[in-house]
Amino acid sequence: MDTTKRARYDSYEAPACPVEASLELIGGKGKGILLYHLLEGKLRFNELGRRTGGMTARMLTKQLRELEFVGLVRRDVYPEIPPKVEYSLTAAGVSLTPLLHLLKEWGEQHAIELLNNLKTPQ
């Protein structure tokens, strides 16, 4: 994680609203989709990259490091050549399962249509 983000968390004052606190941890470019795919179990970096589509390797690394730093993702490194690294959810990450499924359901029912409405002139 970059030093700016680490410093931000080091001096972070807890938000008064639990919704704000939750979004602070799981919001961000691609974090939701990473968490959603990790519900399936351990995944390697390249597999996560394929599943997230347009996310660059740099952005994928940044988001995984932030999720690891806050305790939602675990990074397991195996002493092999070439190095093998797998990512999985921690217990706190697994506890997001119902929320992620509800977000998926809501997205199927509402989000895609709402986003499509933004593209069409009204």
ZADO-1210 file (C-alpha; in nm, 4 decimals, padded with zeros to 6 digits):
<atoms>
<atom x="00.0000" y="00.0000" z="00.0000" code="MET" pos="1"/>
<atom x="00.1347" y="00.3393" z="-00.0818" code="ASP" pos="2"/>
<atom x="00.2560" y="00.5571" z="00.2050" code="THR" pos="3"/>
<atom x="-00.0143" y="00.8188" z="00.1438" code="THR" pos="4"/>
<atom x="-00.2923" y="00.5655" z="00.1988" code="LYS" pos="5"/>
<atom x="-00.1139" y="00.4110" z="00.4981" code="ARG" pos="6"/>
<atom x="-00.0716" y="00.7556" z="00.6550" code="ALA" pos="7"/>
<atom x="-00.4386" y="00.8223" z="00.5902" code="ARG" pos="8"/>
<atom x="-00.5373" y="00.5105" z="00.7850" code="TYR" pos="9"/>
<atom x="-00.2779" y="00.5754" z="01.0570" code="ASP" pos="10"/>
<atom x="-00.4340" y="00.9136" z="01.1358" code="SER" pos="11"/>
<atom x="-00.7884" y="00.8056" z="01.0565" code="TYR" pos="12"/>
<atom x="-01.0736" y="00.9113" z="01.2807" code="GLU" pos="13"/>
<atom x="-01.3570" y="00.6617" z="01.2871" code="ALA" pos="14"/>
<atom x="-01.6653" y="00.7864" z="01.1044" code="PRO" pos="15"/>
<atom x="-01.9767" y="00.8410" z="01.3102" code="ALA" pos="16"/>
<atom x="-02.1917" y="00.6467" z="01.0638" code="CYS" pos="17"/>
<atom x="-02.1424" y="00.2695" z="01.0261" code="PRO" pos="18"/>
<atom x="-02.2491" y="00.2898" z="00.6599" code="VAL" pos="19"/>
<atom x="-01.9717" y="00.5409" z="00.5930" code="GLU" pos="20"/>
<atom x="-01.7224" y="00.3170" z="00.7752" code="ALA" pos="21"/>
<atom x="-01.8271" y="00.0147" z="00.5695" code="SER" pos="22"/>
<atom x="-01.8030" y="00.2020" z="00.2412" code="LEU" pos="23"/>
<atom x="-01.4611" y="00.3351" z="00.3408" code="GLU" pos="24"/>
<atom x="-01.3368" y="-00.0242" z="00.3692" code="LEU" pos="25"/>
<atom x="-01.5041" y="-00.1855" z="00.0684" code="ILE" pos="26"/>
<atom x="-01.5544" y="00.1131" z="-00.1614" code="GLY" pos="27"/>
<atom x="-01.3057" y="00.2018" z="-00.4248" code="GLY" pos="28"/>
<atom x="-01.2093" y="00.1093" z="-00.7725" code="LYS" pos="29"/>
<atom x="-01.2678" y="-00.2627" z="-00.8090" code="GLY" pos="30"/>
<atom x="-01.2738" y="-00.3649" z="-00.4440" code="LYS" pos="31"/>
<atom x="-01.6314" y="-00.4898" z="-00.4596" code="GLY" pos="32"/>
<atom x="-01.5666" y="-00.7090" z="-00.7612" code="ILE" pos="33"/>
<atom x="-01.2481" y="-00.8478" z="-00.6037" code="LEU" pos="34"/>
<atom x="-01.4342" y="-00.9359" z="-00.2853" code="LEU" pos="35"/>
<atom x="-01.7170" y="-01.0897" z="-00.4862" code="TYR" pos="36"/>
<atom x="-01.4834" y="-01.3159" z="-00.6853" code="HIS" pos="37"/>
<atom x="-01.2935" y="-01.4164" z="-00.3718" code="LEU" pos="38"/>
<atom x="-01.6199" y="-01.5548" z="-00.2309" code="LEU" pos="39"/>
<atom x="-01.5488" y="-01.8553" z="-00.4548" code="GLU" pos="40"/>
<atom x="-01.2274" y="-01.9318" z="-00.2645" code="GLY" pos="41"/>
<atom x="-00.8550" y="-01.8801" z="-00.3121" code="LYS" pos="42"/>
<atom x="-00.7499" y="-01.7156" z="-00.6366" code="LEU" pos="43"/>
<atom x="-00.4150" y="-01.6264" z="-00.7824" code="ARG" pos="44"/>
<atom x="-00.3289" y="-01.2766" z="-00.8995" code="PHE" pos="45"/>
<atom x="-00.3623" y="-01.3485" z="-01.2731" code="ASN" pos="46"/>
<atom x="-00.6972" y="-01.5208" z="-01.2250" code="GLU" pos="47"/>
<atom x="-00.8267" y="-01.2184" z="-01.0360" code="LEU" pos="48"/>
<atom x="-00.6951" y="-01.0008" z="-01.3156" code="GLY" pos="49"/>
<atom x="-00.8842" y="-01.2017" z="-01.5771" code="ARG" pos="50"/>
<atom x="-01.2055" y="-01.1889" z="-01.3778" code="ARG" pos="51"/>
<atom x="-01.1925" y="-00.8140" z="-01.3223" code="THR" pos="52"/>
<atom x="-01.1567" y="-00.7360" z="-01.6904" code="GLY" pos="53"/>
<atom x="-01.0228" y="-00.3882" z="-01.7463" code="GLY" pos="54"/>
<atom x="-00.8349" y="-00.3440" z="-01.4191" code="MET" pos="55"/>
<atom x="-00.4649" y="-00.2837" z="-01.4703" code="THR" pos="56"/>
<atom x="-00.2100" y="-00.4929" z="-01.2820" code="ALA" pos="57"/>
<atom x="-00.1053" y="-00.1827" z="-01.0896" code="ARG" pos="58"/>
<atom x="-00.4621" y="-00.1048" z="-00.9808" code="MET" pos="59"/>
<atom x="-00.5267" y="-00.4703" z="-00.8954" code="LEU" pos="60"/>
<atom x="-00.2150" y="-00.4755" z="-00.6763" code="THR" pos="61"/>
<atom x="-00.3128" y="-00.1492" z="-00.5061" code="LYS" pos="62"/>
<atom x="-00.6673" y="-00.2615" z="-00.4279" code="GLN" pos="63"/>
<atom x="-00.5559" y="-00.6046" z="-00.3030" code="LEU" pos="64"/>
<atom x="-00.2974" y="-00.4430" z="-00.0754" code="ARG" pos="65"/>
<atom x="-00.5585" y="-00.2085" z="00.0701" code="GLU" pos="66"/>
<atom x="-00.8017" y="-00.4957" z="00.1283" code="LEU" pos="67"/>
<atom x="-00.5208" y="-00.6925" z="00.2919" code="GLU" pos="68"/>
<atom x="-00.4185" y="-00.3948" z="00.5061" code="PHE" pos="69"/>
<atom x="-00.7700" y="-00.3442" z="00.6455" code="VAL" pos="70"/>
<atom x="-00.8078" y="-00.7165" z="00.7175" code="GLY" pos="71"/>
<atom x="-01.0568" y="-00.8339" z="00.4540" code="LEU" pos="72"/>
<atom x="-00.8173" y="-01.0278" z="00.2310" code="VAL" pos="73"/>
<atom x="-00.5339" y="-01.2655" z="00.3148" code="ARG" pos="74"/>
<atom x="-00.2283" y="-01.3017" z="00.0912" code="ARG" pos="75"/>
<atom x="-00.0550" y="-01.6394" z="00.1069" code="ASP" pos="76"/>
<atom x="00.2914" y="-01.6658" z="-00.0479" code="VAL" pos="77"/>
<atom x="00.4315" y="-02.0126" z="-00.1166" code="TYR" pos="78"/>
<atom x="00.8101" y="-02.0621" z="-00.1306" code="PRO" pos="79"/>
<atom x="00.8232" y="-02.1942" z="-00.4868" code="GLU" pos="80"/>
<atom x="00.9946" y="-02.0947" z="-00.8071" code="ILE" pos="81"/>
<atom x="00.8249" y="-01.9188" z="-00.9706" code="PRO" pos="82"/>
<atom x="00.6631" y="-01.7658" z="-00.6603" code="PRO" pos="83"/>
<atom x="00.3038" y="-01.8665" z="-00.6005" code="LYS" pos="84"/>
<atom x="00.0701" y="-01.6161" z="-00.4347" code="VAL" pos="85"/>
<atom x="-00.2938" y="-01.6810" z="-00.3527" code="GLU" pos="86"/>
<atom x="-00.5546" y="-01.4412" z="-00.2210" code="TYR" pos="87"/>
<atom x="-00.8506" y="-01.5375" z="-00.0057" code="SER" pos="88"/>
<atom x="-01.1000" y="-01.3747" z="00.2259" code="LEU" pos="89"/>
<atom x="-01.0359" y="-01.3473" z="00.5969" code="THR" pos="90"/>
<atom x="-01.3166" y="-01.4225" z="00.8429" code="ALA" pos="91"/>
<atom x="-01.4135" y="-01.0549" z="00.8257" code="ALA" pos="92"/>
<atom x="-01.4155" y="-01.0754" z="00.4457" code="GLY" pos="93"/>
<atom x="-01.6322" y="-01.3885" z="00.4507" code="VAL" pos="94"/>
<atom x="-01.8785" y="-01.2053" z="00.6765" code="SER" pos="95"/>
<atom x="-01.9467" y="-00.9752" z="00.3777" code="LEU" pos="96"/>
<atom x="-02.1030" y="-01.2660" z="00.1836" code="THR" pos="97"/>
<atom x="-02.4695" y="-01.1740" z="00.2449" code="PRO" pos="98"/>
<atom x="-02.4006" y="-00.8082" z="00.1679" code="LEU" pos="99"/>
<atom x="-02.2184" y="-00.8875" z="-00.1569" code="LEU" pos="100"/>
<atom x="-02.5000" y="-01.1189" z="-00.2687" code="HIS" pos="101"/>
<atom x="-02.7559" y="-00.8489" z="-00.1908" code="LEU" pos="102"/>
<atom x="-02.5523" y="-00.5924" z="-00.3863" code="LEU" pos="103"/>
<atom x="-02.5383" y="-00.8335" z="-00.6813" code="LYS" pos="104"/>
<atom x="-02.9149" y="-00.8859" z="-00.6660" code="GLU" pos="105"/>
<atom x="-02.9819" y="-00.5117" z="-00.6375" code="TRP" pos="106"/>
<atom x="-02.7465" y="-00.4475" z="-00.9291" code="GLY" pos="107"/>
<atom x="-02.9315" y="-00.6983" z="-01.1460" code="GLU" pos="108"/>
<atom x="-03.2661" y="-00.5414" z="-01.0585" code="GLN" pos="109"/>
<atom x="-03.1794" y="-00.1710" z="-01.0557" code="HIS" pos="110"/>
<atom x="-02.8200" y="-00.0579" z="-01.1084" code="ALA" pos="111"/>
<atom x="-02.7750" y="-00.1550" z="-01.4721" code="ILE" pos="112"/>
<atom x="-03.0967" y="00.0204" z="-01.5720" code="GLU" pos="113"/>
<atom x="-03.0106" y="00.3309" z="-01.3693" code="LEU" pos="114"/>
<atom x="-02.6638" y="00.3498" z="-01.5258" code="LEU" pos="115"/>
<atom x="-02.8090" y="00.3002" z="-01.8741" code="ASN" pos="116"/>
<atom x="-03.0502" y="00.5887" z="-01.8063" code="ASN" pos="117"/>
<atom x="-02.7519" y="00.8161" z="-01.7466" code="LEU" pos="118"/>
<atom x="-02.6327" y="00.7524" z="-02.1022" code="LYS" pos="119"/>
<atom x="-02.9604" y="00.8388" z="-02.2738" code="THR" pos="120"/>
<atom x="-03.0693" y="01.2020" z="-02.3033" code="PRO" pos="121"/>
<atom x="-03.3805" y="01.2818" z="-02.1017" code="GLN" pos="122"/>
</atoms>
